[in-house]
Amino acid sequence: MALGYRDRSPLVAAFGLAVAVVAIVGTQVLGWEWGSGQLVPTLVGVVVAGIAVVAVLRRLSG
């Protein structure tokens, strides 16, 4: 059974919070900077952007 929007809300919020924590820790503790040529911050950004695109496309399609 597919999850409805209301059922996914806490999961989406938890994922968003986890991404925010990774970004804050990465920039403040690990010295990550967007566009600095470092692989890990670039991969994190690309993965999160890909997930966001998929989520928007799924919402628009159904």
Secondary structure, DSSP 8 states (H G I E B T S, - for coil): ----HHHHHHHHHHHHHHHHHHHHHHHHTS---TTSS-HHHHHHHHHHHHHHHHHHHHHHH-
